[in-house]
């Protein structure tokens, strides 16, 4: 297993945000996590990438414990994160955003005397083509549309070339066409990377969930199964898909 | 187009300051004091470049640049004063004798040598910035807290330098020098040489900063300003970068201070009081932060205005500066250098509005 999580818990001001007994991910697996608002999905990714500190539990990545390590150490170990709210460098051009992301030595002296190579340019160009960013390459990232920013952030994560990608709501604010394209891209990336995706859009989940889907509810793992299993599970319907039926939820 | 504009600006700057001003002096149109005044402004501009690097590019508001500036000045002042004391046959500078001190304090000893003075003038501010930066950046102090802590630090240092027990001249500071490397400071040719040295140091500092900001390192700095967390998740050690730029900014301030001292002939703790440290940030804010040319032009222009205003309406200078600052913050957040852009944007926005309403 690439990622193993045991008895992970964190609470904010007495509220259990996450209380996850067990979670594991194979190498090159694409896992989708769904769950109603406040289920702890983003908190889970925050803990993995070092943004939030857990109260207790353990997380091993590639056999090494990563819990409590700094964001930089975790990123260096090969975990890349795309946030729910696009987090790019608005003052830099799209090209510079991609250049900074690209996998290379990142200490101050290397940066100070950095010279681009044709191989690197090729790589940046390739990713930009994949995410339709070529005609905005020299625009400041702050001027992009919301969907383009989403893609730019995905491109940043792709260029980091991490072993594990944590993708938080990639389809939010995208048109149907863009959503489908994002889905295809994630499927293609999953051939060479392990990916955890959080998503609310069920059509999108159906498109990408070829393997397991994990359902989180109130910080706990409700179930794990294929999309068809999850879709037909009564508990999931009660808690999540059937939210309109308020009576069932209170039961 | 843009590079063409840049080149034109550089040529104008160099012709004006390296050729026209010295020529004006040599032909007797300008007094040597005018030359010397501009030489001092260049020192401020060097320090302003450092402020632009750390504040304009990296987004860290450091209020202790005035202190680093003074460290440079004090170092050179100590050297010049010791040289004068030894030449006059005394063993101690006058102010120490008045304070009833009989041996030269240990930290004055290395300043007998010019070489050591230069080294220490650079080493002490750099080491100071490194230690302070290490503590502040490791504890992830940011934004307004960073500004408050660095301002408090400058204030504390100002109080320490004011005391006679510090053996740095107290409130009166250090003054009354006569030679530098054996040349008399009062001679016009030495003043012209110092002016030209300051100008060339400014050009060299500008070139270094230009290279830094246009390298990938500079892009990381701007990325830190935009989204520090994203920089961490992209595997850059943010603390290292902040620390490096803080040390570079401190060095630039110290170089400015070192060149400033022989041209004014006095350094007092007043150079690093709260007003002075805020004023240094204002140069960059008015000139245009995140723009190296803005920092230089801001420092030169504000100081030039200062000398005009203080002779025309001596009491109202602070009001004028405050007014300019408020206007800049409210309407021209890119400062003087961004003036054209801001007006153009406003103009096209109104045109768009009117065309939409018609």
Interface residues (C-beta under 8 A of the other chain):
Chain A: X49 X51 X70 X71 X72 X75 X76 X80 X81 X87 X88 X89 X90 X91 X92 X96 X99 X100 X101 X106 X107 X108 X111 X112 X113 X114 X156 X160
Chain B: X212 X215 X216 X217 X219 X220 X222 X223 X225 X226 X227 X229 X230 X231 X232 X233 X234 X235 X236 X237 X238 X240 X241 X244
